[in-house]
Amino acid sequence: MPKYILLIESATDTCSAALADSNILIAQKTCRVGKCHDTMLAPLTESILKENGVSAKELAAVAVSQGPGSYMGLRIGVSLAKGIAYAANTRLIGISTLSVIAQCAIDNIGNGFSCIVPMIDAGRMEVYTTTLDHDLSQLSPVEAKILDGSSFADIIKNGKVLFAGNGAPKFGRLLEEKYGSMPENATILDQAPLASGLRIAAYNALEERRFSDLAYFQPFYLKEFIPGKQKKLL
């Protein structure tokens, strides 16, 4: 019997929806136009179910990328996921966006690394990050980290490290400035989080019955949202 899981990702400029049967990806739809979440995410989700002949009532769970990431993007994705799960009377599963980036990177280039450091650009030289083992077990707390050329020096020294995400390229430039070239143990990958990257963690959560509370689940913003000043009208 199929175990359909709807997967939703909206934490960065790219948003996507995917459908999996257990941990096997069936289909994925992506919008790479910046800030298209409010207009495109719901239609992507609707079409991926319709085109694959799956109704919301057949879903074993709805999984959503829970953050950290874009404040508005996360709000839109989580609100959509909660609405679908509530209407379909099914379970909700929240997955760290950083683990989604790491899984997408592995899907993209394979996994021959001692650890993976996903990075989401948080502006200037700051990133949202954590350190994951090769099997994506978390080795350090999620944090907002100010980067310099000496960041992560210990783990680069001790094994091959993949730095992945839209915050990784600027760290790569810092490494090249400090060492004169990219350290042999460091690999830089500008990897967007995609809905397909939720599939394995979501299936594991489903099997282990680790569900999020539908009523109280909120995105993990990591840092408090501070809106910009409103421009004066002339």
C-alpha positions as CSV (number, residue, x, y, z in Angstrom):
1,M,0.0,0.0,0.0
2,P,1.5,3.4,-0.9
3,K,2.6,5.8,1.8
4,Y,2.3,9.1,0.0
5,I,4.0,12.1,1.5
6,L,3.5,15.6,0.2
7,L,6.8,17.6,0.5
8,I,6.9,21.5,0.6
9,E,9.9,23.7,0.6
10,S,9.9,27.5,0.8
11,A,12.7,28.6,3.0
12,T,14.8,30.5,0.4
13,D,14.2,32.3,-2.9
14,T,13.4,28.9,-4.6
15,C,10.2,27.2,-3.7
16,S,9.1,23.7,-4.6
17,A,6.6,20.9,-4.0
18,A,7.2,17.2,-4.4
19,L,5.4,13.9,-3.9
20,A,7.1,10.8,-2.5
21,D,5.9,7.2,-1.9
22,S,7.7,6.3,1.4
23,N,11.2,7.7,0.7
24,I,11.1,7.3,-3.1
25,L,10.6,10.5,-5.0
26,I,7.7,10.4,-7.5
27,A,7.7,14.0,-8.9
28,Q,8.8,17.5,-8.1
29,K,7.9,21.0,-9.3
30,T,10.1,24.0,-8.7
31,C,9.8,27.8,-9.1
32,R,13.2,29.5,-9.2
33,V,11.9,33.0,-9.6
34,G,12.6,35.0,-6.5
35,K,9.7,35.7,-4.1
36,C,7.2,33.7,-6.1
37,H,6.0,31.7,-3.0
38,D,2.7,33.5,-2.5
39,T,1.6,33.0,-6.1
40,M,3.2,29.8,-7.1
41,L,3.6,27.4,-4.1
42,A,-0.1,26.5,-3.7
43,P,-0.5,25.9,-7.5
44,L,2.6,23.8,-7.6
45,T,1.3,21.7,-4.7
46,E,-2.1,21.3,-6.3
47,S,-0.8,20.3,-9.7
48,I,1.7,17.7,-8.4
49,L,-1.1,15.9,-6.6
50,K,-3.5,16.1,-9.6
51,E,-1.0,15.1,-12.2
52,N,-0.1,12.0,-10.2
53,G,-3.6,11.0,-9.4
54,V,-3.3,11.4,-5.6
55,S,-5.9,13.2,-3.5
56,A,-5.0,15.0,-0.3
57,K,-7.1,12.4,1.6
58,E,-4.6,9.7,0.5
59,L,-1.6,11.4,2.0
60,A,0.1,9.6,4.9
61,A,1.7,13.0,5.9
62,V,2.5,16.5,4.8
63,A,6.2,17.4,5.4
64,V,7.4,21.0,5.3
65,S,10.8,22.7,5.6
66,Q,10.5,24.4,8.9
67,G,13.6,26.8,8.8
68,P,15.7,28.6,9.4
69,G,15.4,30.7,6.3
70,S,13.3,33.6,4.8
71,Y,10.7,34.8,7.3
72,M,7.9,35.3,4.7
73,G,8.9,32.2,2.7
74,L,8.7,30.0,5.8
75,R,5.3,31.5,6.9
76,I,3.8,30.8,3.4
77,G,5.1,27.2,3.3
78,V,4.1,26.3,6.8
79,S,0.7,27.9,6.5
80,L,0.1,25.9,3.3
81,A,1.3,22.6,4.8
82,K,-0.9,23.1,7.9
83,G,-3.9,23.9,5.8
84,I,-3.5,20.8,3.7
85,A,-2.8,18.5,6.6
86,Y,-5.8,19.9,8.5
87,A,-8.2,19.6,5.6
88,A,-7.0,16.0,4.8
89,N,-7.0,15.0,8.5
90,T,-3.4,13.8,8.1
91,R,-0.1,14.2,10.0
92,L,2.3,17.2,9.8
93,I,6.1,16.7,9.8
94,G,8.6,19.6,10.2
95,I,12.1,19.1,8.8
96,S,15.1,21.4,9.3
97,T,15.9,23.4,6.2
98,L,19.6,22.8,6.9
99,S,19.2,19.0,6.7
100,V,17.2,19.5,3.5
101,I,20.1,21.4,1.9
102,A,22.5,18.6,3.0
103,Q,20.3,15.9,1.5
104,C,19.9,17.8,-1.7
105,A,23.7,18.2,-1.9
106,I,24.2,14.4,-1.4
107,D,21.6,13.7,-4.1
108,N,23.5,16.1,-6.4
109,I,27.2,15.1,-5.9
110,G,27.2,12.0,-3.7
111,N,28.5,11.6,-0.1
112,G,32.2,11.0,0.3
113,F,32.5,13.5,3.1
114,S,33.3,13.2,6.8
115,C,30.8,15.9,7.6
116,I,28.5,18.4,5.8
117,V,28.0,22.0,6.8
118,P,24.8,23.5,5.2
119,M,24.8,27.3,5.1
120,I,21.9,29.7,4.5
121,D,22.9,33.2,3.6
122,A,21.7,35.6,6.4
123,G,23.3,38.8,4.9
124,R,26.7,40.3,5.1
125,M,29.1,37.6,6.4
126,E,26.5,35.8,8.5
127,V,25.0,32.4,7.8
128,Y,22.5,30.1,9.5
129,T,24.4,26.8,9.9
130,T,25.1,23.6,11.7
131,T,27.5,20.7,11.3
132,L,26.2,17.3,10.3
133,D,27.8,13.9,10.2
134,H,28.0,12.0,6.9
135,D,24.7,10.3,7.8
136,L,23.2,13.8,8.5
137,S,23.2,13.3,12.3
138,Q,23.5,16.8,13.9
139,L,26.9,17.4,15.5
140,S,26.4,21.0,16.6
141,P,23.5,23.4,17.4
142,V,21.9,25.4,14.7
143,E,23.3,29.0,15.0
144,A,23.7,32.3,13.2
145,K,27.4,32.5,12.6
146,I,29.7,35.3,11.5
147,L,32.2,33.8,9.0
148,D,35.9,34.5,8.6
149,G,38.7,32.6,7.0
150,S,39.4,30.6,10.1
151,S,35.8,29.3,10.6
152,F,35.6,25.5,10.6
153,A,39.4,25.2,10.5
154,D,39.4,22.2,12.8
155,I,37.0,20.1,10.8
156,I,38.6,21.0,7.5
157,K,41.9,19.8,9.0
158,N,40.5,16.5,10.1
159,G,38.6,15.3,7.0
160,K,36.7,16.1,3.8
161,V,34.0,18.7,4.4
162,L,31.1,19.7,2.1
163,F,29.9,23.3,2.6
164,A,26.6,23.5,0.9
165,G,23.8,26.1,0.4
166,N,23.5,29.7,-0.8
167,G,25.8,30.9,2.0
168,A,28.7,28.5,1.0
169,P,30.1,30.6,-1.9
170,K,31.0,33.6,0.2
171,F,32.7,31.2,2.7
172,G,34.6,29.7,-0.2
173,R,35.9,33.2,-1.1
174,L,37.1,33.7,2.5
175,L,38.9,30.4,2.4
176,E,40.7,31.3,-0.8
177,E,41.7,34.7,0.6
178,K,43.1,33.1,3.7
179,Y,44.9,30.1,2.2
180,G,45.7,31.4,-1.3
181,S,43.6,28.6,-2.8
182,M,40.7,26.3,-1.8
183,P,41.9,23.9,0.9
184,E,42.0,20.3,-0.5
185,N,39.5,19.0,2.2
186,A,36.9,21.7,1.5
187,T,34.2,21.4,-1.2
188,I,31.9,24.4,-1.9
189,L,28.4,23.8,-3.4
190,D,25.8,26.5,-4.0
191,Q,22.9,24.2,-3.3
192,A,19.3,25.4,-3.0
193,P,16.9,23.5,-0.7
194,L,14.4,21.5,-2.8
195,A,11.3,19.6,-1.6
196,S,12.9,16.3,-2.7
197,G,15.4,16.8,0.1
198,L,12.7,16.3,2.7
199,R,11.8,12.8,1.5
200,I,14.1,10.6,3.6
201,A,13.8,12.5,6.9
202,A,10.0,12.8,6.4
203,Y,9.7,9.0,5.8
204,N,11.8,8.2,8.9
205,A,9.7,10.6,11.0
206,L,6.5,8.9,9.6
207,E,7.8,5.4,10.5
208,E,8.9,6.5,13.9
209,R,5.7,8.5,14.5
210,R,7.5,11.8,15.1
211,F,4.8,14.2,14.1
212,S,4.5,18.0,14.7
213,D,1.5,19.4,16.6
214,L,-0.8,20.7,13.9
215,A,-2.3,23.4,16.1
216,Y,0.9,24.8,17.6
217,F,3.6,24.2,14.9
218,Q,5.5,27.3,13.9
219,P,8.5,27.9,11.6
220,F,11.9,28.0,13.2
221,Y,13.1,31.5,12.4
222,L,16.3,31.3,14.5
223,K,16.4,35.1,14.7
224,E,13.6,37.5,15.4
225,F,12.1,39.1,12.4
226,I,12.7,42.9,12.3
227,P,10.7,44.7,9.6
228,G,12.4,47.5,7.7
229,K,11.2,51.1,8.2
230,Q,8.2,52.1,6.1
231,K,9.0,54.5,3.4
232,K,7.4,57.9,3.7
233,L,4.8,58.6,1.0
234,L,5.3,61.8,-0.9
